[in-house]
Amino acid sequence: MPREKILFAGGGTTKRWKVLLALRILALIATLAAAIVMGLNKETKTLVVATIGTVPIKATLTAKFQDTPAFVFFVIANAMVSFHNLLMIGLHIFSRKLECKGFRLLSVAILDMLNAALVSAAANGAVFIAELGQNGNKHAKWNKVCDRFSIYCDHGRGALIAAFSGVILMLLVSAVSISRLSIYSKKSSTSTAAAVASP
Amino acid sequence: MAKLTKRIGALVLRLAAFGAALAALIVMVTSRERASFFAVSLEAKYTDMAAFKYFVIANAFVSVYSFLVLFLPKESLLWKFVVVLDLVMTMLLTSSLSAALAVAQVGKKGNANAGWLPICGQVPKFCDQVTGALIAGFVALVLYVLLLLYSLHSVVDPFLLQKS
């Protein structure tokens, strides 16, 4: 019985534990960076809008992320996923003391999968809108934005790269969480079979 | 007997997901409208927007994958891969739906700050069909999330649900 307790303890120093912790920290950094860079994305420029005679009329235009609902969703979703990763890192570090219960591993695996889907939705929604801003669309007569607001577009590009690395990292985190759950359930089913077989 | 009903339920769910993804694909591909005003005729089709092309491709992947998994035998070792592939397909579905929805929202409401005018007033039938395709894509996504949870449960058999 005490040997099984050691088997089912949090598995504090196994390689899988360390790999999962490292992946979660990287995913936290990536999604947090994406949320912050896009959240602070703002550029104000004074442009010549029209010319009456020889007098150019200037207007001050601001490009900010709140203009586009896709970018608002991007910031909110990345903030949510980084918060989830923060909570899971805390749970992971303290899981050395806690006993491994199946429900905790299952809920962590499910939450990781749902958050992976969320961050992939956010990153892709934003990248297609950014492509529209970069290239415009002849058919819909939407003109480019990036030639006038180049700093806004640069920051947006950086946030998108961070978000996509966050997507790949969240996929890896989900895969490792599922493998942890599978290893635990195999261990528990063989141990209960052994307990039943040897009274 | 309970196992059989569970298995049939899973098959029905996957068939429904396949149907929804296929419907989204077909409705988006057949959306095409020609509008003309002031002797200028413009044709709106799904290839105009990159996001709609990605939506079609992603739903094609999901349909083909669902169709193939329908025929997977129960005791095959590939069910472990089905869990991860289901997750990848769910991520594909969410990303394609989000991209198409973002672009369709700009098409419907426009973007005043960027000077982008809405196009739905000129091609209303195209807009309606795109909306229908997006709804079918959303149904496929919901069904896929349920399928993901089910395949996780059937492969891993977590401790909570196992009777010792």
Boltz contact constraints between the chains, C-beta under 6 A:
constraints:
  - contact:
      token1: [A, 67]
      token2: [B, 113]
      max_distance: 6.0
  - contact:
      token1: [A, 70]
      token2: [B, 102]
      max_distance: 6.0
  - contact:
      token1: [A, 102]
      token2: [B, 158]
      max_distance: 6.0
  - contact:
      token1: [A, 102]
      token2: [B, 159]
      max_distance: 6.0
  - contact:
      token1: [A, 102]
      token2: [B, 160]
      max_distance: 6.0
  - contact:
      token1: [A, 103]
      token2: [B, 160]
      max_distance: 6.0
  - contact:
      token1: [A, 106]
      token2: [B, 158]
      max_distance: 6.0
  - contact:
      token1: [A, 113]
      token2: [B, 87]
      max_distance: 6.0
  - contact:
      token1: [A, 117]
      token2: [B, 90]
      max_distance: 6.0
  - contact:
      token1: [A, 117]
      token2: [B, 91]
      max_distance: 6.0
  - contact:
      token1: [A, 117]
      token2: [B, 94]
      max_distance: 6.0
  - contact:
      token1: [A, 120]
      token2: [B, 91]
      max_distance: 6.0
  - contact:
      token1: [A, 120]
      token2: [B, 94]
      max_distance: 6.0
  - contact:
      token1: [A, 120]
      token2: [B, 95]
      max_distance: 6.0
  - contact:
      token1: [A, 121]
      token2: [B, 94]
      max_distance: 6.0
  - contact:
      token1: [A, 121]
      token2: [B, 95]
      max_distance: 6.0
  - contact:
      token1: [A, 121]
      token2: [B, 98]
      max_distance: 6.0
  - contact:
      token1: [A, 124]
      token2: [B, 95]
      max_distance: 6.0
  - contact:
      token1: [A, 124]
      token2: [B, 98]
      max_distance: 6.0
  - contact:
      token1: [A, 124]
      token2: [B, 99]
      max_distance: 6.0
  - contact:
      token1: [A, 125]
      token2: [B, 98]
      max_distance: 6.0
  - contact:
      token1: [A, 125]
      token2: [B, 99]
      max_distance: 6.0
  - contact:
      token1: [A, 125]
      token2: [B, 102]
      max_distance: 6.0
  - contact:
      token1: [A, 128]
      token2: [B, 51]
      max_distance: 6.0
  - contact:
      token1: [A, 128]
      token2: [B, 99]
      max_distance: 6.0
  - contact:
      token1: [A, 128]
      token2: [B, 103]
      max_distance: 6.0
  - contact:
      token1: [A, 129]
      token2: [B, 102]
      max_distance: 6.0
  - contact:
      token1: [A, 139]
      token2: [B, 48]
      max_distance: 6.0
  - contact:
      token1: [A, 140]
      token2: [B, 119]
      max_distance: 6.0
  - contact:
      token1: [A, 142]
      token2: [B, 116]
      max_distance: 6.0
  - contact:
      token1: [A, 145]
      token2: [B, 114]
      max_distance: 6.0
  - contact:
      token1: [A, 175]
      token2: [B, 84]
      max_distance: 6.0
  - contact:
      token1: [A, 181]
      token2: [B, 156]
      max_distance: 6.0
  - contact:
      token1: [A, 182]
      token2: [B, 156]
      max_distance: 6.0
  - contact:
      token1: [A, 185]
      token2: [B, 156]
      max_distance: 6.0
  - contact:
      token1: [A, 185]
      token2: [B, 157]
      max_distance: 6.0
  - contact:
      token1: [A, 185]
      token2: [B, 158]
      max_distance: 6.0
  - contact:
      token1: [A, 188]
      token2: [B, 159]
      max_distance: 6.0
  - contact:
      token1: [A, 192]
      token2: [B, 164]
      max_distance: 6.0
